[in-house]
Amino acid sequence: MVHQIHVIGGGLAGSEAAWQLAQAGIRVRLSEMRGVEATPAHQTDSLAELVCSNSFRSDDPANAVGLLHAEMRSLGSLIMAKADAHRVPAGSALAVDREGYAEAVTRAVADHPLIELVRERVDALPADGPAIVATGPLTAAALADSIGAATGADALAFFDAIAPIVHHHSIDMDVAWMASRWDKGETKDYINCPMDKEQYLAFHQALLDGEKTAFKEWEKDTPYFDGCMPIEVMAERGVDTLRYGPMKPVGLDNPRTGRWPYAVVQLRQDNALGTLWNMVGFQTKLKHAEQVRLFRTIPGLEKAEFARLGGLHRNTFIQSPKLLDGTLRLKSRPNIRFAGQITGCEGYVESAAIGLLAGRFAAAELLGRPIETPPAVTALGALLGHITGGAEADGYQPMNVNFGLFPPLEGAKSGRKRKGDRKAMMAERAGEALKAWMEGGVELA
């Protein structure tokens, strides 16, 4: 079959992209390496295999990922259709029969008359012709080298140091304060959470004692880089190492005391909206429950709500906010789109969602139709906006969908609301916007 577009990678994003294209009448060549070469993580040759959990997380539309589920269903998502068909009991979450689900996706893709599924390893970005790269966090070395050559070596990360991200509204600004070190510059760019000596020493000991996650087998030989040293490893190097590193208090006058604190935890704005703030230098291998418990002992973060917790694992992703345009095209090579985890989204559903959008954008382009991106107030639009420009490019890190990526509520809706009410209102706003967008003629088939 002569294809019109080449999709590289048969994970959730690649399978979804290929499906969306084929449903729009586009002939697709879908290349999947598994079948000729294994990866360190996958166990089968099935498309869209779930490597870790079998959960797609909350299915409640008042939850950001549940809202993303609903929006994807509205747009004919293959991944969501097969997940729904192979659902297993999991309360309000959507969990699936892992094998049945992956086999169903594989069957649907392989049986589609406009998709040619080819088991092959692709070692270089296509020189010409439209393509979607959806090779995930374990992209094969040769293709990763080709991507690095096209994007710049400093724009392709192979080790993922994830700092926790906090919702701004949950930070106690009666304790924390805004300032830059030595008050340099006209703006006060950091939120500073102060610690006295007793608090710092207790925090240091808790880092040493906390339960850590283990590296996967294929990660064990990956060295630490200076910029992603776990905080607990720094703590092991001496009681004052953190105070001379990410928790350095020098040059930060606490306006409530007029003095420098003994130690300080700094948070830096993580998105253009200012709704998300990352804990600077706090990448960690502590288990998630341990992180929540320990980080809530930090003054000002006692009631912190986390959009993402810290981690450190091998990964491959591009500096998407710098490299991709608003429709996921590589600015330097606009015949190529990227989709899935390699764009820096985190999670099964998010990867599939970006695959869905990449497929629809590419289909519209091939059909000569205008490309309409989803509204920013929808889950799809918020996630896309974060990836393609909403995040800070220099410190870009993988992210799950969350309401911190959405524009804040406006007008009468912007007042202080209970968290549940606020999320429900944002979900309602998203539903109305998606409906209007779809009625505006975005359907391709």
N, C-alpha and C positions, 0 to 999 in steps of 0.2 A: 504494500500500500504506500503510495506517495504521500508523505505527511506534509502538513502545512506549518506545524510547530513541533518542536522537540522539547519534551519535559524530561528532565534528568533527576531521578530519584523517585522511588515508589513508596515513600512513607506516607504519613497522613496528608501532608501538604501536597506532595506530588500527585497522589491518587485523586485528591479533591480537585486540583487544578486540571488534570487530564479529563476528569468527569465533566466539569463545567464547560470546558472547551468542546468536548464531544457532544454534549447536550445542545450546544449552540450551533452544531453542524460543522465543526472544525475537525479535520483529520489530524490525529496525534500519534507521535512515536513516543512511547513511555519507556525510558531506559532504567532498569533496576539492576544493580550490581549483584545483589544476593541471588544465588542460583549458579553463579560462576565464581564468586568470591565471597567469603563470609566476613562479617564484622565482629569485633570483640564483644558486642552487646546483644545482637539478635540471636534468636534460637531457631527460627524457621525462615523459609523463603517467602512467606505470605506478605502481601502488600499491607501497609498500614499496621504492621505488627506493633503491639504495645509492649515496649521493652521493660517498663517499670510497673507502676500500678495499673490496675484494670479500671480505675475510676476516672470519669470525665468531670469529677467534682460536682458542685451543687447544680441542681436542675431548677432551682427557684429563680424565676425571672427578676426578683428583687435583689438577687446577687449578681455581680457583674458577669461572672462566667455563665450563670444560668441565663442571663439576658443574651449573652453571645450564642448560647445554644438555640434560643428562640429565634434569633435573627437568622442564623444559618439554616434552620429548618424552613423559614420563610423563603429562602433563596434556593431551595432544592439541594441542600448539601447531601452528598453521598455518605460522608462520614457520619453525620447525625442520623440519617435514615437507617444505616446498618447498626449503629449503636442502639437506637431505639428498638430495633427488631431483635437484638440479642441482649436485652437488658436483664440484669439480675437484681434481686432485692438489695437495696442499699439506703433505705430511708429516703431522704430528700435528695440524695446524690444520684447521679447517673453512672452506674457501674455496669460493665458488660462481661459476657462470657468471652474471654480473651480469644480463644481459638475460633469459636463460631463467628465472632465479629470479623476477625481478620480474613477468614476464609470467604466470608460473604463479600467483603470489599474486593478481594482478589477475583472472585468469580464475576462480579458485576463489571469490573474494569476489563478483564480478559474477554468477556462475552460481548462487549460493546462493539458494534460494527465499525465505528470510527476510531477505535484505539488499537494500535499495534503495540502489544507488550513485548519488549525485547530484553532478555537477560544478558546484559553486557556492562562492562565497566567503561565509563567515559573518562578519559584522562585530560581533556582540555576543554575550555569553553568554546562553543561553536563560533567559528570566525564570521559567519554570516547566517542569515535566516533567523526567524524568531525562536527564542528558547526561554524556558523557565528552569532555573536551577533550584532544586528543592532537596539537597543532599544531606541536610541535617547536621547535627553536631559531631558526627564521626565521618565527615567527608574524607574520601580516600586521598592519600598523600599527593598523587600526581595532579588530581583536579584541584586540590587545595593550593598547590604551587601555581597552577594556572590562574586561579582566582586571585591569589596574592600578587601575581604579576600584573593583573588588570586593575587591581584596586589599590596597590601599594602595600608593602610588607607591614607597615605600621597600622594598617586598617583591617587586618585579618587576625583575630585573636585565637590562640590555640590553648589558652589556659584561662578559665573563667573564674575570676575572683569576684564574688558577689557580696556587696555590702548590704546590710538591712536597709529598708526604706520605710519611713514612718509617715503616716498621714498628718499633715500640718495641724489640722484642727484638734488632734489629740495631744499635742505638746503643750505643757503648762508654761506659758510665757510669763507667769508671775514668778517663776523660778529661773527659767532660761532667759537669755537676752540676745539681741542681735548685735553683732560686731565683727569687724575684720581685725586680724592681728595688728597691733600698733595703730589701729584705726586708719590704716592706709587706704587711699582711694576715697571717692565721694560716697560710695555705697557701703552698707553694712551687710556683707554677703553671707554670714554664717549665723546659725543659731547655736548658742553656747550653753552647755549644761554643766554647771560647776560641781566639783567634788572636794570635800575636805579630806584630810589625811586618813582619818578613820574609814570614811566611805571608800576611798581609793584602795586601801590595803585589803578591805573586805572584798571589793570587786576583783582585785588581782588574785586573791586566793581562790575565789569562785571560778575564775577562768582556768586555773590549774586543776581544780577538782571536777569541773564540769564534764559531763559525758559527751564524747565526740563521736562523729560518724567515721566509718572507715573508708579509705579510698577503694574504688573499684579496681579489679585486677589490672586493667589496661591503663590506669592512672598512676600506679605506684612508682613508676620510674620517671614521671614528669617532674622536673625540678621546680621549686618555688622561684618566683621572680621577686625582685625587691619590692615591686609595687603591689604584690598580692600575698604578702606574708600573713598567715592567720594570726589574729590577735593573741590566741592562746600560745602560739609558738613564740611570739615576742615576749609574752609574759614569762615563759620558761627561761628566757635568757637573762632575767634579772628583775628585781622588784621595781626598778626605776626605768626599765626599757620603754614602757608605754608612755611614761611621763616625758621622755625625750623623743617620742615618736608621735603617733596620732593623738595622744592625750596631752600634748604639751600645752601648759597654761601661759607660757611667756607671752607678754604683750597683750593680754586680754584682761582688761580691768572690769571686774564685776561692778556694775553701777550701784548695786545694793550694799557693797562693802567698801568700794573704792580700792580694792586690792586684787591681785591675781589669785585665783583659786589654786588649790594644791594640784589639781588635775582638771582637765576639761574634756568633755565629749562634744565634738563639733558635728553639726549637720549642715549639709550643703543642698541648695535647691536642685531638684532632680528633673523637673519638667517645666515647660514654659509657663504653665498655669500657676505654679507655685503651690500646688496642692500636695506634692510629694517631696520629701527631704531625705537624703541618704546619710547614714552615719559614716562619717569620713574615716577610712582606714579600718573599718570593722568587719572585713571579710573573716569568716570563721568556719571551722568544722564542727562547732558545737551542734548538738541535736536541736531541732527546732523548739521543742518544749523548753529546753534548757535556755535557749536564747531569749525567749519571751520572759521567762522567770527572771533571768539575770539582768536583761536590759531594762526591765521595769524597776530595778533598784537604782537606776541612774536618776539623780534629781532632775525633775522636769519631764521625765518619761514614765512616771508611775502609772499613767493610764494610756500609754502609747498603743496605738493601733498600727499594725504592720501591714503594709502593702506587699512586702516581700521580706523574707528572712535571709540571713547570710548563708554563704556556701562557698565551696572551692572545689571545682572539678574540671576535668579536661573538657574542652568544648571548641567548636569552630563557629565563629559568627563574624559577619562583616560590620563595619562601622556605618550602619544603614542611614542614620540621620544625615551623614555627610555624603554618602555615595549614591543613594537612591532618590529618584524623583517621587512625586506624589502618587504615581501609579506603579511603584515598585520596579521601575526600569533603572538599570545601571547608567548613570549620567554619562560616563565615558564610553559606554557600549550600549546604546539604547535598544539594540535588538535583543538584549538579554534582560529578563526579569528574575528577581530572586523571591523565594517564598519559603515559609516555614521557619524552623528554628535557626537556620543559618542567617536569617534577618535580625535575630536577636529577640524574638518572642519566646516565651517560655510556656510549656504546657501542650498537651495533646490538642485541646480544642483551639487554642490560639494558633498553633501551627497550621491546623486544617483551615482555620478562618482566613489566614493570610494566603494559603493556597487557593481558597475559593476566590478571593479578590484578585489574585494574580491571574487566574484562569479567566475570570470575567473581563478584566481589563484587556488581556491579550485577545480574547474573542472579539470584543468591541472594536479593537484596533484592526484586526484582520477582516472584519465585516464592514469596515469603513463607517462605523457609527461613533458618535461622540462618547467619550469616556466620562462617566459621572461617578465621582467618588462618594461614598456614603457620608451622610451628615456627621459632623464631629460629635454630636450629642448621642449618637448610637454607639453600641459596643464595638461594632466593626469599624466605624469612623474614628473612635477614640484610639483603638489599638493601631490602626493604620497611621493616624496622625503622630502617635508617639514614635513609631518606627521610622517614619519618613521626615521627621523634623522637630517633633515636640520634645524629644529627649535631648540632653546635652551631648553633643557628638563626642567630645574628648573623653568623657567618662562613661560612655554608653555601655550598659550591661543588660543582659536578658531580663525580661519582665513578663509576669502574668497580667492578664487583663484585670483591672480593678477600677473602682469609681474615682480614684484619684487621677486617672487619665482623662476623665470627662470634664468638659467645661462646667464651672460651678453653676448652681441654680441662680436665676436672676430675679430681680423685682421682688414681688411678695413672697416668692418661693425661696429667697436667699436668706431669710431670717434664721435664727437659731432653731433647729429642729432636732428631735431625737434621731439617732443614727438610722433606725429602721424607717422612719418617715422620710428622711432625706433620700435614702436609697430607693424607696418605693416611688418617690416623685421623679427621681432621675430615670428610673426604669419606664415610668409612664411617658415622660418626655421623649425617651428614645423610641418607644413604640409608635408614637404619633409621627415622629420624624421619619422613621423607616417606612411607614405606610405611605406617607406623602412622597418619599423618594421613589418607592416602587411604582406608585401611580403615575409618576412623572415619566415613565417609559424606559426603565433600566433593564427590563426583561429582554433577554437575547434570543430565546428560542421562540 
